[in-house]
Amino acid sequence: MGVNPTVKEGAVYVPFRFIGEALNAKVLWHPDSKTVVIYKPVKLYSNAMPAIN
């Protein structure tokens, strides 16, 4: 971890990159808007039965 967690006013702050990488997700930083996005594609599965005509 590049930056250590910190405690401020009873709350624990951890780096977003650490959380994202722990979830095998991609972490993106947008400097213009100063926002972080954690992105992880999700596979959707369906157990629905095919329609019978």
N, CA, C and O atoms as a printed pandas DataFrame, in Angstrom:
     atom_number atom_name residue_name chain_id  residue_number  x_coord  y_coord  z_coord
0              1         N          MET        A               1    0.858   -1.161    0.000
1              2        CA          MET        A               1    0.000    0.000    0.000
2              3         C          MET        A               1    0.905    1.225    0.000
3              4         O          MET        A               1    1.790    1.344    0.848
4              5         N          GLY        A               2    0.689    2.134   -0.946
5              6        CA          GLY        A               2    1.524    3.316   -1.077
6              7         C          GLY        A               2    1.281    4.365   -0.002
7              8         O          GLY        A               2    2.200    5.084    0.389
8              9         N          VAL        A               3    0.047    4.451    0.475
9             10        CA          VAL        A               3   -0.317    5.432    1.497
10            11         C          VAL        A               3   -0.969    4.676    2.647
11            12         O          VAL        A               3   -1.825    3.818    2.430
12            13         N          ASN        A               4   -0.567    4.992    3.850
13            14        CA          ASN        A               4   -1.121    4.305    5.016
14            15         C          ASN        A               4   -2.530    4.782    5.337
15            16         O          ASN        A               4   -2.870    5.938    5.087
16            17         N          PRO        A               5   -3.365    3.873    5.900
17            18        CA          PRO        A               5   -4.671    4.298    6.385
18            19         C          PRO        A               5   -4.485    5.326    7.507
19            20         O          PRO        A               5   -3.471    5.310    8.205
20            21         N          THR        A               6   -5.450    6.203    7.673
21            22        CA          THR        A               6   -5.398    7.191    8.753
22            23         C          THR        A               6   -6.727    7.207    9.487
23            24         O          THR        A               6   -7.758    6.823    8.935
24            25         N          VAL        A               7   -6.696    7.645   10.714
25            26        CA          VAL        A               7   -7.907    7.794   11.520
26            27         C          VAL        A               7   -8.097    9.281   11.772
27            28         O          VAL        A               7   -7.190    9.970   12.238
28            29         N          LYS        A               8   -9.296    9.763   11.455
29            30        CA          LYS        A               8   -9.612   11.180   11.662
30            31         C          LYS        A               8  -11.009   11.277   12.250
31            32         O          LYS        A               8  -11.976   10.817   11.643
32            33         N          GLU        A               9  -11.116   11.868   13.417
33            34        CA          GLU        A               9  -12.393   12.042   14.103
34            35         C          GLU        A               9  -13.179   10.736   14.200
35            36         O          GLU        A               9  -14.395   10.720   14.007
36            37         N          GLY        A              10  -12.476    9.640   14.500
37            38        CA          GLY        A              10  -13.117    8.344   14.704
38            39         C          GLY        A              10  -13.412    7.561   13.438
39            40         O          GLY        A              10  -13.945    6.455   13.524
40            41         N          ALA        A              11  -13.088    8.089   12.266
41            42        CA          ALA        A              11  -13.318    7.382   11.003
42            43         C          ALA        A              11  -11.974    6.926   10.433
43            44         O          ALA        A              11  -10.973    7.632   10.554
44            45         N          VAL        A              12  -11.954    5.748    9.815
45            46        CA          VAL        A              12  -10.741    5.228    9.191
46            47         C          VAL        A              12  -10.797    5.525    7.695
47            48         O          VAL        A              12  -11.775    5.198    7.024
48            49         N          TYR        A              13   -9.751    6.139    7.187
49            50        CA          TYR        A              13   -9.649    6.462    5.765
50            51         C          TYR        A              13   -8.580    5.580    5.142
51            52         O          TYR        A              13   -7.450    5.521    5.626
52            53         N          VAL        A              14   -8.947    4.892    4.060
53            54        CA          VAL        A              14   -7.992    4.058    3.334
54            55         C          VAL        A              14   -7.967    4.514    1.882
55            56         O          VAL        A              14   -8.967    5.023    1.376
56            57         N          PRO        A              15   -6.830    4.335    1.207
57            58        CA          PRO        A              15   -6.738    4.753   -0.190
58            59         C          PRO        A              15   -7.690    3.947   -1.096
59            60         O          PRO        A              15   -7.791    2.726   -0.977
60            61         N          PHE        A              16   -8.382    4.654   -1.999
61            62        CA          PHE        A              16   -9.270    3.980   -2.941
62            63         C          PHE        A              16   -8.535    2.934   -3.768
63            64         O          PHE        A              16   -9.078    1.863   -4.039
64            65         N          ARG        A              17   -7.328    3.229   -4.162
65            66        CA          ARG        A              17   -6.577    2.282   -4.986
66            67         C          ARG        A              17   -6.394    0.954   -4.251
67            68         O          ARG        A              17   -6.498   -0.110   -4.860
68            69         N          PHE        A              18   -6.124    1.011   -2.960
69            70        CA          PHE        A              18   -5.954   -0.213   -2.164
70            71         C          PHE        A              18   -7.236   -1.037   -2.175
71            72         O          PHE        A              18   -7.188   -2.252   -2.370
72            73         N          ILE        A              19   -8.384   -0.388   -1.969
73            74        CA          ILE        A              19   -9.676   -1.083   -1.975
74            75         C          ILE        A              19   -9.960   -1.667   -3.354
75            76         O          ILE        A              19  -10.319   -2.838   -3.477
76            77         N          GLY        A              20   -9.799   -0.855   -4.382
77            78        CA          GLY        A              20  -10.076   -1.316   -5.742
78            79         C          GLY        A              20   -9.219   -2.491   -6.153
79            80         O          GLY        A              20   -9.724   -3.467   -6.708
80            81         N          GLU        A              21   -7.931   -2.410   -5.886
81            82        CA          GLU        A              21   -7.029   -3.496   -6.272
82            83         C          GLU        A              21   -7.303   -4.750   -5.446
83            84         O          GLU        A              21   -7.132   -5.861   -5.948
84            85         N          ALA        A              22   -7.721   -4.598   -4.200
85            86        CA          ALA        A              22   -8.080   -5.755   -3.375
86            87         C          ALA        A              22   -9.300   -6.475   -3.948
87            88         O          ALA        A              22   -9.472   -7.676   -3.736
88            89         N          LEU        A              23  -10.146   -5.740   -4.677
89            90        CA          LEU        A              23  -11.330   -6.319   -5.318
90            91         C          LEU        A              23  -11.057   -6.721   -6.763
91            92         O          LEU        A              23  -11.985   -7.064   -7.496
92            93         N          ASN        A              24   -9.798   -6.684   -7.177
93            94        CA          ASN        A              24   -9.410   -6.968   -8.569
94            95         C          ASN        A              24  -10.150   -6.062   -9.549
95            96         O          ASN        A              24  -10.559   -6.497  -10.626
96            97         N          ALA        A              25  -10.312   -4.819   -9.169
97            98        CA          ALA        A              25  -11.002   -3.847  -10.015
98            99         C          ALA        A              25   -9.992   -2.845  -10.564
99           100         O          ALA        A              25   -8.853   -2.771  -10.102
100          101         N          LYS        A              26  -10.427   -2.084  -11.546
101          102        CA          LYS        A              26   -9.596   -1.042  -12.136
102          103         C          LYS        A              26   -9.930    0.278  -11.456
103          104         O          LYS        A              26  -11.101    0.625  -11.301
104          105         N          VAL        A              27   -8.897    1.015  -11.050
105          106        CA          VAL        A              27   -9.090    2.292  -10.368
106          107         C          VAL        A              27   -8.661    3.413  -11.315
107          108         O          VAL        A              27   -7.526    3.435  -11.792
108          109         N          LEU        A              28   -9.573    4.334  -11.579
109          110        CA          LEU        A              28   -9.286    5.442  -12.481
110          111         C          LEU        A              28   -9.363    6.757  -11.722
111          112         O          LEU        A              28  -10.270    6.957  -10.914
112          113         N          TRP        A              29   -8.416    7.651  -11.977
113          114        CA          TRP        A              29   -8.400    8.980  -11.378
114          115         C          TRP        A              29   -8.636    9.996  -12.472
115          116         O          TRP        A              29   -7.938    9.992  -13.486
116          117         N          HIS        A              30   -9.621   10.875  -12.279
117          118        CA          HIS        A              30   -9.920   11.941  -13.230
118          119         C          HIS        A              30   -9.483   13.265  -12.593
119          120         O          HIS        A              30  -10.219   13.834  -11.787
120          121         N          PRO        A              31   -8.294   13.756  -12.948
121          122        CA          PRO        A              31   -7.753   14.940  -12.282
122          123         C          PRO        A              31   -8.562   16.216  -12.508
123          124         O          PRO        A              31   -8.599   17.077  -11.630
124          125         N          ASP        A              32   -9.209   16.354  -13.665
125          126        CA          ASP        A              32   -9.972   17.579  -13.932
126          127         C          ASP        A              32  -11.139   17.753  -12.954
127          128         O          ASP        A              32  -11.402   18.855  -12.473
128          129         N          SER        A              33  -11.833   16.644  -12.671
129          130        CA          SER        A              33  -12.974   16.711  -11.759
130          131         C          SER        A              33  -12.616   16.238  -10.350
131          132         O          SER        A              33  -13.440   16.292   -9.437
132          133         N          LYS        A              34  -11.375   15.772  -10.187
133          134        CA          LYS        A              34  -10.891   15.253   -8.897
134          135         C          LYS        A              34  -11.801   14.152   -8.362
135          136         O          LYS        A              34  -12.211   14.165   -7.201
136          137         N          THR        A              35  -12.105   13.194   -9.247
137          138        CA          THR        A              35  -12.949   12.071   -8.864
138          139         C          THR        A              35  -12.226   10.754   -9.113
139          140         O          THR        A              35  -11.338   10.658   -9.960
140          141         N          VAL        A              36  -12.629    9.751   -8.355
141          142        CA          VAL        A              36  -12.090    8.403   -8.485
142          143         C          VAL        A              36  -13.220    7.491   -8.919
143          144         O          VAL        A              36  -14.344    7.599   -8.427
144          145         N          VAL        A              37  -12.917    6.589   -9.846
145          146        CA          VAL        A              37  -13.887    5.592  -10.283
146          147         C          VAL        A              37  -13.261    4.222  -10.077
147          148         O          VAL        A              37  -12.132    3.976  -10.502
148          149         N          ILE        A              38  -13.997    3.332   -9.422
149          150        CA          ILE        A              38  -13.572    1.939   -9.304
150          151         C          ILE        A              38  -14.472    1.156  -10.238
151          152         O          ILE        A              38  -15.695    1.176  -10.105
152          153         N          TYR        A              39  -13.849    0.458  -11.195
153          154        CA          TYR        A              39  -14.587   -0.194  -12.275
154          155         C          TYR        A              39  -14.288   -1.682  -12.258
155          156         O          TYR        A              39  -13.130   -2.097  -12.269
156          157         N          LYS        A              40  -15.356   -2.483  -12.230
157          158        CA          LYS        A              40  -15.196   -3.929  -12.320
158          159         C          LYS        A              40  -16.370   -4.482  -13.117
159          160         O          LYS        A              40  -17.513   -4.416  -12.664
160          161         N          PRO        A              41  -16.097   -5.025  -14.294
161          162        CA          PRO        A              41  -17.191   -5.603  -15.085
162          163         C          PRO        A              41  -17.854   -6.755  -14.319
163          164         O          PRO        A              41  -17.202   -7.469  -13.558
164          165         N          VAL        A              42  -19.138   -6.916  -14.535
165          166        CA          VAL        A              42  -19.900   -7.969  -13.878
166          167         C          VAL        A              42  -20.520   -8.844  -14.948
167          168         O          VAL        A              42  -21.094   -8.346  -15.916
168          169         N          LYS        A              43  -20.402  -10.157  -14.768
169          170        CA          LYS        A              43  -21.052  -11.086  -15.685
170          171         C          LYS        A              43  -22.446  -11.378  -15.150
171          172         O          LYS        A              43  -22.620  -11.686  -13.971
172          173         N          LEU        A              44  -23.430  -11.278  -16.027
173          174        CA          LEU        A              44  -24.805  -11.549  -15.633
174          175         C          LEU        A              44  -25.216  -12.922  -16.148
175          176         O          LEU        A              44  -24.958  -13.262  -17.303
176          177         N          TYR        A              45  -25.842  -13.691  -15.308
177          178        CA          TYR        A              45  -26.310  -15.015  -15.670
178          179         C          TYR        A              45  -27.811  -15.074  -15.449
179          180         O          TYR        A              45  -28.351  -14.401  -14.571
180          181         N          SER        A              46  -28.474  -15.886  -16.254
181          182        CA          SER        A              46  -29.906  -16.041  -16.098
182          183         C          SER        A              46  -30.248  -17.514  -16.025
183          184         O          SER        A              46  -29.759  -18.318  -16.818
184          185         N          ASN        A              47  -31.077  -17.855  -15.083
185          186        CA          ASN        A              47  -31.574  -19.233  -14.969
186          187         C          ASN        A              47  -32.981  -19.344  -15.540
187          188         O          ASN        A              47  -33.671  -20.335  -15.298
188          189         N          ALA        A              48  -33.411  -18.341  -16.294
189          190        CA          ALA        A              48  -34.769  -18.318  -16.833
190          191         C          ALA        A              48  -34.944  -19.448  -17.843
191          192         O          ALA        A              48  -34.043  -19.761  -18.621
192          193         N          MET        A              49  -36.117  -20.041  -17.807
193          194        CA          MET        A              49  -36.463  -21.098  -18.763
194          195         C          MET        A              49  -36.859  -20.457  -20.087
195          196         O          MET        A              49  -37.478  -19.393  -20.088
196          197         N          PRO        A              50  -36.522  -21.071  -21.199
197          198        CA          PRO        A              50  -36.947  -20.515  -22.496
198          199         C          PRO        A              50  -38.476  -20.560  -22.615
199          200         O          PRO        A              50  -39.135  -21.445  -22.071
200          201         N          ALA        A              51  -39.013  -19.583  -23.339
201          202        CA          ALA        A              51  -40.469  -19.507  -23.533
202          203         C          ALA        A              51  -40.939  -20.670  -24.394
203          204         O          ALA        A              51  -40.283  -21.044  -25.366
204          205         N          ILE        A              52  -42.065  -21.227  -24.032
205          206        CA          ILE        A              52  -42.668  -22.318  -24.813
206          207         C          ILE        A              52  -43.894  -21.772  -25.503
207          208         O          ILE        A              52  -44.796  -21.238  -24.858
208          209         N          ASN        A              53  -43.927  -21.907  -26.828
209          210        CA          ASN        A              53  -45.078  -21.407  -27.599
210          211         C          ASN        A              53  -46.131  -22.463  -27.732
211          212         O          ASN        A              53  -47.170  -22.224  -28.347
